[in-house]
Amino acid sequence: MKKTDKTLLSGITTVSILVLLSLIIYALVAFKNGQTTIPMVAIIIGIFTVVIGFKYLKNRYSEAEKGMPLVDERINKVFLVAAAKAFVISIWYLLILAWASDEYIQFRDPSQALEQV
């Protein structure tokens, strides 16, 4: 396994742990405030993330141990196509949202976001 592969896998692991810890902290704070539904959803999402992340990292680590590259030309092409499609979809989403905001969707005044509650 290359040093860059180890660095990539350790980076993915670190980010996954930080996301999980932030969900746990959010759930604890929400439980203290008396909420019950939202923290349970956060805990379920956290468990789901841990299971999927563990399976993904286990597969990637075993592939790296076998000598397979983590990033190759095919993966780069897939990421490039996915990024391009996501960009085009987000542009169309913003255009449709702007068009719908004139007649169909009534948005609040943007200055209300600056007011303190």
Helices and strands as residue ranges (DSSP letters): H 3-32, H 37-65, H 73-103, G 110-114
